[in-house]
Amino acid sequence: MLLDDKNFPRRVQRDLLDDRDEELELELFDELYDFEGLREGSLQTHEERLARQRYFHTLFSLQAELVKLQNWVVKTGHKVVILFEGRDAAGKGGVIKRITQRLNPRVCRVAALPAPNDRERTQWYFQRYVSHLPAAGEIVLFDRSWYNRAGVERVMGFCTDAQYEEFFRSVPEFERMLVRSGVQVLKYWFSISDEEQHYRFLSRIHDPLKQWKLSPMDLESRRRWESYTKAKEVMLERTHIPEAPWWIVQADDKKRARLNCISHLLSQIPYQEVQQPAVDLPERQRHEGYRRHPTPQELQVPEVY
C-alpha cells in the first residue's frame, strides 16, 4: 500500500511545494534556494531543484507562446474547442490552469458543466454544451465534455443502452458539423496508471486544501477502475475520427504531462505572432481645485500584514 510506503510523506510534501511554488509564480528560480526549509535538511535534493527550475523555465516559455496564440486567434477570428478527458485525478485541471493562467478570460474560457438538471435531462443530449461553444476569436476549454456519456454515465448506469448507442451514432456527426462550421476541435485523454491514481487519491485525502476534489463519485470510480478502462477503450475506438482525433497524454508525471500537452496544442494551431501596436501611457489630466477626499477609516481593510 502506498500509504505505508516510507516515501509517501516525502512525496506529499514535494507535491505541496510544487503547488505552492506555482501559485507564487517564482520567475526568479534562484529564490528557491533562499526559502526557509529549502536549505539544510530540505526535502529536495540539488538535482530536484534544478529539475524544478528547468520545468518553470519551459512552462513560462510555453505560456508566452500561448499569449501569441491568443493574439492570433483574436485577430483572425479563429474558433477553438479543446476537450480534456481522463480518469479522476489524471491532471486535467492542472493543465487547464496552466493554459489559462496568463490568458485573457474573455478570449480563453473554461466550461466545466455540473451534472444535468431535470430539465436538461429531457433535452437533446448535446444541447447544454452548444451554448458554451466559441464565437469568432475565442478558445473554450471543456473540463470534461459530452464524452461524459461514454464514461461516467455508462459506468455508473446514468444512461440507457439505447442512449449510449445513440451517442456513438451522433457524436462523430456532431463534431464533423462543428469542424465544417469553422470550429477546430482538439480532444485530449489524460492517461494515468492504476498505481498513480491510487497515490493521488491518497494525496488528496492527506491534503486539506485538496480534499474538496474528492467526491463520492470519485471514490466509486476508483472501485470501478476496470469498468472505466473498458468504457475508455470503446470510446476511443468509436470516436477517433480524422476531423477530430483523440490525442493521448501520458500523465503519470504531472509536470511532463502539462508541458507535453501545451506543446502539442501549440503545434496543432497554425498561429503566427501578431505585431501589437506600441502603447503610450497618456499624461493624467490635472485640474485646479481637484481634491481627493480621505477614505473613512471604518472602510479600511485592517493591515494585518
Disulfide bonds with the S-S distance in Angstrom:
none
